[in-house]
Amino acid sequence: MGWSRWLTPTSAARRLGHFATYCWARGTNRQRVGNKHSTIVLKIASIKWFHRRYKNLIISSSPRLTMLLQGIKRLSDPKRKKQPITMPFLRLLHRTLDLARPRQCLLWGSILIGYFFMLRRSEYLLIGSTRYFYCLKASNAYFSDKDGKAVKYALATSVTIGLEGAKNDQYGRGAWRTMHASGDPVICPLLGLYNIIQARRDLKMRSEPHLCGNLSARTVSKALKRIAVRAGVSPRAYATHSIRIGGATALVAGGADRLSIKLLGRWASDCFEEYPRQSAKVSMGLSSRMVQHKEARTR
């Protein structure tokens, strides 16, 4: 942007405002389609980071720039958030898969592990040709007993996984998480890991260090969209993120406390509270409570 260290803070903020306006009006893409507010904020953050990292300059925001971004946010289209997968959705997916085929067995097991541990796609799947260093490894996933100690499948009551990092784990602390058997004959974390191990053996992938092998996020997303079409809903509302928010939504519906959800999903902030969708089952009895509360006050 031709920045100069002799620019005043006001002039610097004004230049950022011009850039934000240009992005909103025309964008920086071939289609010349204006960017949304969230995209513009990320671009401005990247500019600030670059100058701080390589130019030893701190570019501050001004009240005028803040107001400009708020105006762009109001005029931008609302975000189209992904919908969470549900138990009926998972059962429909299971019925359409042939687990005798190793690739489909690997797909099913990986989705179950992603669902119960609320994994980000980068934490267990191949994204294009990119594999992140913290992607779940086969050596860090095992069957365990009630105390989290490694045991054979026949004696297992839980599954334990270890992540060596995450996109929000700047210091590489990693995390170990254990999920116990669900009691469901089809949708269970133990069955998820079992199917993955069986598929790895049949596909001769035992030497592959990453648990889900070369299973890509695109393959998983296609499978979810295919089931969405069969269910009569928009396939655009489903992708790999639907697995993570599906697990969070199920925990909310099951009455889990917010701290447990936050720790299991490894959220560094409270942003996870925006993910769950209120199901019909969760609102059961609320209307009767409202009526009873009203009667109690009038007595």
Sequence and secondary structure as in RCSB ss.txt:
>XXXX:A:sequence
MGWSRWLTPTSAARRLGHFATYCWARGTNRQRVGNKHSTIVLKIASIKWFHRRYKNLIISSSPRLTMLLQGIKRL
SDPKRKKQPITMPFLRLLHRTLDLARPRQCLLWGSILIGYFFMLRRSEYLLIGSTRYFYCLKASNAYFSDKDGKA
VKYALATSVTIGLEGAKNDQYGRGAWRTMHASGDPVICPLLGLYNIIQARRDLKMRSEPHLCGNLSARTVSKALK
RIAVRAGVSPRAYATHSIRIGGATALVAGGADRLSIKLLGRWASDCFEEYPRQSAKVSMGLSSRMVQHKEARTR
>XXXX:A:secstr
    TTS HHHHHHHHHHHHHHHHHT SSTT     HHHHHHHHHHHHHHHHHHS       HHHHHHHHHHHHH
S          HHHHHHHHHH  TTSHHHHHHHHHHHHHHHTT  GGGTSBBTTB  TTS BGGGEEEE TTS B
  GGG SEEEEEES  TT TT   EEEEEE  S SSS HHHHHHHHHHHHHHTT TT SBTTTT BHHHHHHHHH
HHHHHHTS GGG STHHHHHHHHHHHHHTT  HHHHHHHTT SSSGGGGS    TTTTTTHHHHHHHHHHHHH 
